[in-house]
Amino acid sequence: MDFWSIPNLITVSPEIEKVLSSGLKMYVVESKGGAIVCMLLSLFFLGTWPALLTLLERRGRFPQHTYLDYTFTNLLAAVIIAFTFGEIGTSSMGKPNFLSQLSQDNWPSVLFAMAGGVVLSIGNLTTQYAWAFVGLSVTEVVSSSITVVIGTTLNYFLDDKINKAEILFPGVGCFLIAVCLGSAVHASNAADNKSKLDSYSNDSKDGIRANNITDSKQAYTKRVGVNDTEKGVASTEKAKFGTALFLIDLEKRRAIKIFGKSAIIGLALTFFAGVCFSLFSPAFNLATNDQWHTLKDGVPHLSVYTAFFYFSVSCFVVAMILNLVFLYRPVLNAPKSSLKAYLNDWNGRGWALLAGLLCGFGNGLQFMGGQAAGYAAADAVQALPLVSTFWGIILFGEYRRSSRKTYTLLVGMLFMFVAAVGILMASSGHRK
């Protein structure tokens, strides 16, 4: 007997079939608890992928190459979600599955979803350069806080106020305080780094620099061997995190050069990215719930999975166009490249592809949670700098050997984020 013929021998009564069908549909997030689980998973994913892209930039990989790799798997995540969760259960007129919705006359909602993808793509691309100028932690803090202050307020009214305002807006206030503290952390840390470099420059005049480099080189060569040094092993390993020598070696290795550049450039990029991020969630909200009644009578709303697919397609198209242009006409002193060079660049490609998957599934989980508990509450995932700061300190040595003022501001910033994420989650409602 053929294995595939076994299901044909099994008869199922209509009652059991109805139960099984409804059971399959439970994969759609409907409960407040399920929404919070989605938010927490999304928080981890969305806080981790920026660290991977930052790691590659600090190792000297061209940002255009990294973002192109990231873009492919970011779209792949949306396709996987659409053909799994989007196809679960029996399709009906009221609740069509993913493939059924592709042929429906729902273009107003599709355009909202695609508009959200455009602004998210531009925002993510901008932050890739902002990380180099102001650091992973501060970039994520400031951009995420702007996202919450603007985006959460918009989502609150779009969702017909299903979230508790008396809880939600104090959480927004915590994010607003965090953005101020984030800017202060960057200013203080930049002053600390300038002091280290100035001191190092003065020491070199007295002949101390030569001794430091000689001692570091001997210790480094002894640990990794001459052959590894000749192959270009990261020179930042020979200098301790937070020292002037570490900062100098990092500048030599990284793809985007920042020495001599104004910090205003980085902060401007960060604020612009924050504005872009604040718009993608309300656009997605409009795509799935049609609050402005743009769909024709009888046309069902886009499911979160279908909307996410269109959202990711537009994100992919914008990223491809911009990065292909940046290969030949780079911005902000990024290195010039070519399509051939990109295709041959396998150094770090696996990490870039993983970052795309993490971001794609992180966004999908955020939207799944937002559809169930309100997109305003789902903006709690904008506390992702908690995760990014952890990776920034562990992987990149951010804020090592900084001043007491910087540490105090950093602790205050993280405390406000912890309070904000808890408050926003507590404001979760339930979409009827």
C-alpha positions in Angstrom: 0.0 0.0 0.0 1.3 3.5 -0.9 1.9 5.7 2.1 0.1 8.7 0.5 -3.1 6.6 0.1 -3.5 6.1 3.8 -5.4 9.4 4.4 -8.0 8.3 1.9 -8.9 5.3 4.1 -9.7 7.5 7.1 -13.2 8.9 7.3 -13.9 11.9 9.5 -17.4 13.0 10.6 -18.4 16.6 9.9 -18.4 17.4 13.6 -14.8 16.2 14.1 -13.7 17.9 10.9 -15.2 21.2 12.2 -13.3 20.8 15.5 -10.0 20.0 13.7 -10.4 23.0 11.4 -11.1 25.3 14.3 -8.1 23.8 16.2 -5.8 24.6 13.3 -7.1 28.2 13.3 -5.9 28.6 16.9 -2.4 29.3 15.5 -3.7 32.8 14.8 -2.8 34.8 17.9 -6.0 35.9 19.6 -5.3 36.0 23.3 -3.5 38.6 25.4 -1.0 36.1 26.7 -0.2 34.8 23.3 0.4 38.4 22.1 2.8 39.1 25.0 4.8 35.9 24.1 5.0 37.2 20.5 6.2 40.6 21.7 8.9 39.1 23.9 10.2 36.8 21.1 10.1 39.8 18.7 12.0 41.9 21.3 14.9 39.4 21.3 15.0 39.0 17.5 14.8 42.7 16.8 17.4 43.5 19.4 19.9 40.9 18.1 20.0 41.5 14.3 21.5 45.0 14.5 24.4 43.6 16.6 25.2 41.2 13.8 25.3 43.9 11.1 27.4 46.2 13.4 29.8 43.3 13.9 30.3 42.9 10.2 30.8 46.7 9.7 33.5 46.7 12.4 35.2 43.8 10.7 35.5 45.9 7.5 32.7 44.3 5.4 31.1 46.7 3.0 27.7 47.9 4.4 26.2 47.6 0.9 27.2 43.9 0.7 25.8 43.2 4.2 22.5 44.9 3.6 21.9 43.1 0.3 22.4 39.7 2.0 20.2 40.8 4.8 17.4 41.8 2.4 17.1 38.4 0.8 16.5 36.5 4.0 14.3 39.3 5.4 11.9 38.6 2.5 12.3 34.8 2.9 11.0 35.1 6.5 7.8 36.7 5.3 7.3 34.1 2.6 7.8 31.3 5.2 5.2 32.9 7.5 2.7 33.5 4.6 2.9 29.9 3.4 2.7 28.4 6.9 0.6 30.5 9.3 -1.2 32.1 6.4 -2.4 28.8 5.0 -3.5 27.1 8.2 -7.1 26.3 8.4 -9.9 26.3 5.8 -10.3 29.4 3.7 -13.6 31.1 3.8 -15.2 34.3 2.5 -14.9 36.0 5.8 -11.4 34.7 6.6 -9.6 33.9 3.4 -6.1 32.4 3.6 -3.0 33.9 2.1 -3.3 32.5 -1.5 -7.0 33.4 -1.7 -6.3 37.0 -0.7 -3.7 37.5 -3.5 -6.5 37.6 -6.1 -8.9 39.8 -4.2 -9.6 43.5 -4.9 -7.8 44.7 -1.7 -5.3 47.1 -3.3 -6.0 50.1 -0.9 -4.9 47.9 2.0 -2.0 46.4 0.0 -0.7 49.9 -0.7 -0.8 50.8 3.0 1.2 47.6 3.8 3.7 48.4 1.1 4.1 52.0 2.3 4.9 50.6 5.7 7.6 48.4 4.1 9.1 51.4 2.2 9.6 53.6 5.4 10.9 50.6 7.4 13.4 49.8 4.7 14.7 53.3 4.5 14.8 53.5 8.3 16.8 50.2 8.6 19.2 51.4 5.9 19.8 54.7 7.7 20.5 53.1 11.0 23.2 50.9 9.5 25.2 54.1 9.0 24.1 55.7 12.2 25.5 52.7 14.2 29.0 53.6 13.0 28.7 57.2 14.0 27.0 57.1 17.4 27.2 53.5 18.4 24.7 50.6 18.5 23.2 51.4 21.9 22.5 55.1 21.5 21.2 54.7 17.9 18.7 52.0 19.0 17.6 54.0 22.0 17.0 57.3 20.3 15.3 55.8 17.2 13.2 53.4 19.2 12.0 56.2 21.6 11.0 58.4 18.7 9.2 55.5 17.2 7.2 55.0 20.4 6.4 58.6 21.0 5.0 59.2 17.5 4.0 55.7 16.3 2.3 54.5 19.6 0.2 57.6 19.8 -1.0 57.1 16.2 -1.7 53.5 16.8 -3.7 54.2 20.0 -6.2 56.3 18.0 -6.2 54.0 15.0 -7.1 51.0 17.3 -10.1 52.9 18.6 -8.4 53.3 22.0 -8.5 49.6 22.9 -5.3 50.1 25.0 -5.6 51.7 28.5 -4.6 55.3 28.1 -3.8 55.8 31.8 -1.2 53.1 31.5 -0.1 53.5 27.9 0.9 57.2 27.9 3.0 57.0 31.1 4.9 54.3 29.2 5.3 56.7 26.3 6.6 59.3 28.7 9.3 56.8 29.9 10.5 56.3 26.3 10.6 60.1 25.9 12.9 60.4 29.0 15.0 57.5 27.6 15.6 59.4 24.3 16.9 62.4 26.3 19.1 60.2 28.4 20.3 58.4 25.2 21.5 61.6 23.7 23.2 62.5 26.9 25.0 59.1 27.0 26.3 59.6 23.5 27.6 63.1 24.3 29.3 61.9 27.5 30.8 58.9 25.8 32.0 61.0 22.9 33.7 63.3 25.3 35.3 60.3 27.1 36.7 59.0 23.8 38.0 62.4 22.8 39.8 62.6 26.1 41.4 59.2 25.6 42.6 60.0 22.1 43.9 63.4 23.2 45.8 61.8 26.1 47.2 59.1 23.8 48.3 61.7 21.3 50.1 63.7 24.1 51.7 60.5 25.4 53.0 59.7 21.9 54.9 63.0 21.9 56.8 61.7 25.0 57.7 58.4 23.3 55.2 56.4 25.3 53.1 55.5 22.2 56.0 53.5 20.6 56.4 51.4 23.8 52.6 50.7 24.0 52.5 49.6 20.4 55.6 47.4 20.7 54.3 45.7 23.9 50.9 45.1 22.3 52.4 43.7 19.2 54.6 41.3 21.1 51.8 40.1 23.2 49.4 39.8 20.2 52.0 37.9 18.0 52.7 35.5 20.8 49.0 34.7 21.1 47.9 34.3 17.5 51.2 33.7 15.7 52.9 35.6 12.8 50.9 33.7 10.1 47.6 34.9 11.5 48.8 38.5 11.6 49.8 38.3 8.0 46.4 37.0 7.1 44.8 40.1 8.6 43.4 38.9 11.9 41.5 41.7 13.6 44.0 44.0 15.1 41.4 45.2 17.7 42.2 42.0 19.6 45.6 43.3 20.7 44.1 46.3 22.4 41.9 46.3 25.5 38.3 47.4 25.1 37.8 51.1 25.7 41.4 52.2 25.3 42.7 54.8 22.8 44.6 52.1 21.0 41.4 50.0 20.6 39.6 53.0 19.1 42.4 53.7 16.7 42.7 50.1 15.6 38.9 49.9 15.2 38.9 52.9 12.9 41.5 51.2 10.7 39.4 48.1 10.4 35.9 49.3 10.0 34.2 50.0 6.7 32.8 53.4 7.6 35.4 55.9 8.8 34.1 58.2 11.5 37.2 60.0 12.9 37.0 63.8 12.2 33.2 63.6 11.5 30.7 65.6 13.4 28.5 63.7 15.9 25.6 65.8 14.5 25.7 63.6 11.4 25.1 60.4 13.4 22.3 62.0 15.6 20.6 63.4 12.5 20.6 60.0 10.8 19.2 58.5 14.1 16.4 61.0 14.3 15.5 60.5 10.7 15.4 56.7 11.1 13.2 57.2 14.2 10.6 59.1 12.2 10.6 56.4 9.5 10.2 53.7 12.1 7.3 55.6 13.7 5.3 55.4 10.5 5.6 51.7 9.5 3.5 50.3 12.3 0.5 52.7 11.8 0.6 52.0 8.1 0.5 48.2 8.8 -2.4 48.8 11.2 -4.4 50.5 8.5 -3.6 47.7 6.1 -5.0 45.0 8.4 -7.9 46.8 10.0 -9.0 49.3 7.3 -10.0 52.0 9.8 -10.4 54.5 7.0 -12.9 52.2 5.1 -11.0 52.2 1.9 -12.0 48.6 0.9 -15.2 47.9 -1.1 -18.1 46.4 0.7 -17.8 42.6 1.1 -14.0 42.6 0.7 -12.4 41.1 3.8 -9.5 42.8 5.6 -6.0 41.7 4.8 -4.8 39.0 7.3 -1.7 39.9 9.2 0.2 37.3 7.1 -0.9 38.6 3.8 -0.2 42.2 4.8 3.3 41.2 6.1 4.1 39.6 2.8 3.3 42.8 0.8 5.0 44.8 3.4 8.2 42.7 3.1 8.1 42.7 -0.8 8.2 46.6 -0.9 10.9 46.6 1.8 12.9 44.2 -0.4 12.5 46.2 -3.6 13.5 49.6 -2.0 16.5 48.0 -0.3 17.7 46.4 -3.5 17.4 49.6 -5.6 19.1 51.8 -3.0 22.0 49.4 -2.2 22.7 48.6 -5.8 23.1 52.4 -6.4 25.2 52.7 -3.2 27.6 50.0 -4.6 28.8 52.4 -7.2 27.9 55.7 -5.5 28.5 55.2 -1.8 27.5 57.6 0.9 29.1 58.8 4.1 32.6 57.7 3.1 31.5 54.0 2.7 33.8 52.1 0.3 33.0 51.9 -3.4 32.2 48.4 -4.7 30.5 46.6 -7.6 27.9 43.9 -8.2 30.7 41.4 -9.1 32.6 42.2 -5.9 29.4 41.7 -3.9 28.8 38.3 -5.4 32.3 37.2 -4.6 32.2 38.5 -1.0 31.5 35.5 1.2 33.3 36.9 4.3 30.6 37.2 6.9 27.7 36.4 4.5 26.2 33.8 6.9 25.9 36.4 9.7 24.2 38.9 7.3 21.7 36.2 6.2 21.0 35.3 9.8 20.4 38.9 10.6 17.7 39.1 7.8 15.9 36.1 9.2 15.9 37.5 12.7 14.6 40.8 11.6 11.9 39.2 9.4 10.6 36.9 12.0 10.9 39.7 14.6 8.7 42.0 12.6 6.2 39.2 11.8 5.8 38.4 15.5 5.4 42.0 16.4 2.5 42.3 13.9 0.9 39.1 15.1 0.9 40.3 18.6 -0.3 43.8 17.6 -3.3 42.3 15.7 -4.4 40.5 18.9 -3.6 43.1 21.6 -3.4 46.4 19.8 -0.5 47.8 17.9 0.1 50.5 20.5 0.9 47.8 23.1 3.0 45.9 20.5 5.3 48.9 20.2 6.7 47.6 23.5 9.1 45.7 21.3 10.8 49.1 20.7 12.6 48.4 23.9 14.9 46.3 21.7 17.8 48.6 22.8 17.9 46.6 26.0 19.0 43.6 23.9 21.2 45.7 21.6 22.9 47.4 24.5 23.7 44.0 26.0 25.3 42.9 22.7 27.0 46.2 22.3 28.7 45.9 25.7 29.6 42.2 25.4 30.6 42.1 21.8 32.0 45.6 21.0 33.1 46.8 24.4 30.9 49.9 24.2 31.3 52.2 27.3 34.3 50.3 28.6 36.6 52.5 30.6 34.1 55.4 30.4 33.5 58.1 33.0 31.2 57.7 36.0 28.9 60.2 34.4 28.5 58.1 31.3 27.8 55.0 33.4 25.2 56.8 35.5 23.4 58.1 32.4 23.6 54.6 30.8 22.0 52.9 33.9 19.3 55.6 33.9 18.6 55.1 30.2 18.2 51.3 30.6 16.1 51.7 33.7 13.6 53.9 31.8 13.5 51.3 29.1 12.7 48.5 31.5 9.9 50.6 33.0 8.6 51.5 29.6 8.4 48.0 28.2 6.6 46.8 31.3 4.1 49.6 31.2 3.3 49.3 27.5 2.7 45.6 27.8 0.4 46.2 30.8 -1.7 48.5 28.6 -2.5 45.6 26.2 -6.2 45.4 25.3 -8.1 42.8 23.2 -9.2 43.4 19.7 -12.8 42.3 19.2 
